[in-house]
Amino acid sequence: MDCDVVTLPLYAGQSAGLADELQSATSLVEELKTQMLTALSELPEVTRRRG
């Protein structure tokens, strides 16, 4: 039981840290998705120019 009392605040702190990491990872994925969509939208022009 003593173990739970010690690990609970630690776990809560880790959860907060994980939430922050998840948030930044999510925004990073959104940014990458935007860049990929932009690149894909430009792709047909490149292939048309070659052909």
SESERO-611904 format. One record per residue: residue number from 1; residue in one letter; z, x, y of N, C-alpha, C in turn. Coordinates in Angstrom, 1 decimal. Atoms other than C-alpha are relative to their C-alpha. Layout:
NUM_A_Z_X_Y_Z_X_Y_Z_X_Y
...
This chain:
1_M_0.0_0.8_-1.2_0.0_0.0_0.0_0.0_0.9_1.3
2_D_0.0_-0.9_-1.2_0.8_2.9_2.4_-1.4_0.5_0.3
3_C_1.3_-0.5_-0.2_-2.7_4.1_1.8_-0.9_-0.9_0.8
4_D_0.8_1.0_-0.7_-4.3_0.9_3.1_0.4_0.1_1.5
5_V_-0.5_0.0_-1.4_-2.2_1.1_6.3_-0.7_1.2_0.7
6_V_0.6_-1.2_-0.6_-3.6_4.7_6.9_-1.5_-0.2_0.1
7_T_1.5_0.0_0.0_-7.2_4.0_6.0_-0.6_-1.1_0.8
8_L_0.5_1.2_-0.7_-7.6_0.7_7.8_-0.5_0.4_1.4
9_P_0.5_-0.5_-1.3_-7.7_2.2_11.4_-1.1_1.0_-0.1
10_L_1.0_-1.0_0.1_-9.8_5.0_10.2_-1.4_-0.7_-0.4
11_Y_1.2_0.8_0.3_-12.3_2.5_8.6_-0.5_-0.7_1.2
12_A_0.4_0.7_-1.1_-12.3_0.5_11.7_-0.7_0.9_1.0
13_G_0.7_-1.0_-0.8_-13.2_3.6_13.7_-1.3_0.4_-0.5
14_Q_1.2_-0.4_0.6_-15.9_4.5_11.3_-1.0_-1.2_0.1
15_S_0.9_1.2_-0.2_-17.3_0.9_11.5_-0.6_0.0_1.4
16_A_0.4_0.0_-1.4_-17.5_1.2_15.2_-1.1_1.1_0.2
17_G_1.0_-1.0_-0.1_-19.3_4.5_14.9_-1.3_-0.3_-0.7
18_L_1.2_0.4_0.7_-21.7_3.1_12.3_-0.8_-1.0_0.8
19_A_0.7_1.0_-0.8_-22.4_0.2_14.5_-0.8_0.6_1.1
20_D_0.7_-0.8_-1.0_-23.4_2.6_17.3_-1.2_0.7_-0.6
21_E_1.1_-0.7_0.6_-25.5_4.6_15.0_-1.1_-0.9_-0.4
22_L_1.0_1.0_0.4_-27.2_1.5_13.6_-0.7_-0.5_1.2
23_Q_0.7_0.5_-1.2_-27.9_0.3_17.1_-1.0_1.0_0.5
24_S_0.9_-1.0_-0.4_-29.5_3.6_18.1_-1.2_0.1_-1.0
25_A_1.0_-0.1_1.1_-31.4_3.7_14.8_-1.0_-1.2_0.2
26_T_0.9_1.1_-0.1_-32.7_0.2_15.4_-0.9_0.1_1.2
27_S_0.8_-0.2_-1.2_-33.9_1.0_18.9_-1.0_1.1_-0.2
28_L_0.9_-1.0_0.3_-35.5_4.1_17.6_-1.2_-0.6_-0.9
29_V_1.0_0.6_0.9_-37.4_2.1_14.9_-0.9_-0.9_0.9
30_E_0.8_0.8_-0.9_-38.5_-0.4_17.6_-0.9_0.8_0.8
31_E_0.9_-0.9_-0.8_-39.8_2.4_19.7_-1.2_0.5_-0.8
32_L_1.1_-0.5_0.8_-41.7_3.9_16.8_-1.0_-1.1_-0.4
33_K_0.9_1.1_0.3_-43.1_0.5_15.9_-0.9_-0.3_1.1
34_T_0.8_0.2_-1.2_-44.3_0.1_19.4_-1.1_1.0_0.1
35_Q_1.0_-1.1_0.0_-46.0_3.5_19.3_-1.0_-0.1_-1.0
36_M_1.0_0.2_1.1_-47.6_2.8_16.0_-1.0_-1.1_0.3
37_L_0.9_1.1_-0.3_-49.0_-0.5_17.1_-0.9_0.4_1.1
38_T_0.8_-0.5_-1.0_-50.3_1.2_20.2_-1.1_0.9_-0.6
39_A_0.9_-0.9_0.6_-51.9_3.9_18.1_-1.1_-0.8_-0.8
40_L_0.9_0.8_0.8_-53.4_1.3_15.7_-0.9_-0.8_0.8
41_S_0.9_0.8_-0.8_-54.8_-0.8_18.5_-1.1_0.9_0.6
42_E_1.0_-1.0_-0.5_-56.6_2.4_19.8_-0.9_0.5_-1.1
43_L_0.7_-0.5_1.1_-57.8_3.3_16.4_-1.5_-0.5_-0.2
44_P_1.4_0.5_0.2_-60.9_1.0_16.1_-0.9_0.6_1.0
45_E_0.8_-0.6_-1.0_-62.2_2.4_19.4_-0.5_1.4_-0.5
46_V_0.3_-1.3_0.5_-62.1_5.9_17.9_-1.0_0.0_-1.1
47_T_1.0_0.1_1.1_-63.9_4.9_14.7_-1.3_-0.5_0.4
48_R_1.3_0.6_-0.5_-66.5_2.9_16.6_-0.8_1.1_0.7
49_R_0.7_-1.0_-0.7_-67.3_5.9_18.8_-0.6_1.0_-1.0
50_R_0.5_-0.9_1.0_-67.7_8.1_15.7_-1.3_-0.6_-0.7
51_G_1.1_0.6_0.7_-70.0_5.6_14.0_-1.1_-0.3_0.9
